[in-house]
Amino acid sequence: METKLVVGLEIHVQLACETKMFCGCKLGFNDPPNSNVCPVCIGMPGVLPVMNKKAYEYSVRTALALNCSIARFTKWDRKSYYYPDLPKNYQISQYDLPMSFDGVFEIPVGDEWKKIRILRAHLEEDAGKNLHEGIGHSQVDLNRAGTPLLEIVTEPDLSSAEECRIMAQELQRLVQFLGVSHANMQMGHMRFEPNINLIIDDNGIEYRTPICEIKNLNSFRALEGAVAYEKWRHLEEWKKDHNWTVENYGKQNRGWDDAKEQTVFQREKEEAHDYRYFPEPDLVPVEIDDAWLASIQETVCELPLAMQHRFVHDYGLSDYDASVLTSDRATATFFDEAVQECGLGKRVANIVTQFGLKVAHERQCTIDQLDISCHRVAQLATMVQEGTVNASAAATIFEKMLEDPAEPQAIAEKENLIQKSDAGELEAAVLEVLKANEQAVAEATSGSKKAKKARGFLMGQIMQKTQGQANPQIVNQLLDKHLAD
Ligand SMILES: [Zn+2]
């Protein structure tokens, strides 16, 4: 018996717009309930929605990065359903003419690349939120109603829970790079809905289990957990009953219980006709001409995976360091500019990952918001490369740079951190230490087990005597010379 997991993913991405999709209400987070609402987004009769042009451009930019075809003519549709958080009783979405379609997105799976086909990406508005916090009643907050959402739908090309997580994480990095979404998981900017079933080959007979859609997953962990759980559950259900197939049971919606780490049945899945889609009469269709499309094309930046490859290929970084440096666009751009100035990929990578990102993380900002500038980081990397300062001095200089706008060379001089590489100058210190530590010298030259330790001790004494400014390479050469005497 062989089984194959088949997963298609729907991803909702909240766009980083100032205002809602069809009205001028502010998009806030944690604002008082129902403070960002107006007659349009609470669905008063007789009001007229107006499309947010920025949201449309962000969507096209994303679709281009996903290698989608862009529809030159699209329209809006009403998707009707009744729910307390949807006061209009319909959601404005795109049904048969989505703004983009037929794309492809490559994700890294192990050492390979896997092409995930994109069926379509379309724009729609979010609903409000039902709050079930009081006893005996629920409340509705419509601040979120009308928030612009880009829905990206993949073909069922994903075949493991891990692939689903990678896809979701790569998409997060992509939309952040493109600047179209903050993609902050804690703030609910990305939600995932996998459609899952299993193809079972039992002695040449093929069974397909019912398609289950898991609704509203809002973390990578939940996404990966839900898909893994369903893979297990589908096989168990089918083992109990070989008639548990898509032909007999169709589709169903399930939810994810984060605490129990299980999916739970919600309802049979609606078909499209249940939503009574029809064209939105209050909005004009959108037509994109060549000039508008070209202007959006210009806003598509170098994509994160391409940049990661370039850092490995051109700058000799490890894939791990390259992925850390391209985890957000601010870091990637900062790093890239510093390397372009000094040509020292690995040195700059060390400074940025070991010092810069650590401080940025502590201060909850991006690296470009620290007052260090890529120019000064390039200079510091050059100083380490040329042996002007050693690695521990570089750490001290970086720390001073956070408060002091001076050039790193000036800081190093002021703090007395310039490395001493003049053998003649260092020789006196070496000889002094050797003279004062006869026992250690004897052990270091004994060839015994203690030799290595004794040499390390002498090295430490010399560094202390020179206040950490001695170039360790030169000191080692001097030790070789004088211990052999
Ligand atoms: Zn509004």
Residues whose N, C-alpha, C, O or C-beta is under 5 A from the ligand:
A	BS01	ZN	C23 G24 C25 N36 V37 C38 V40 C41
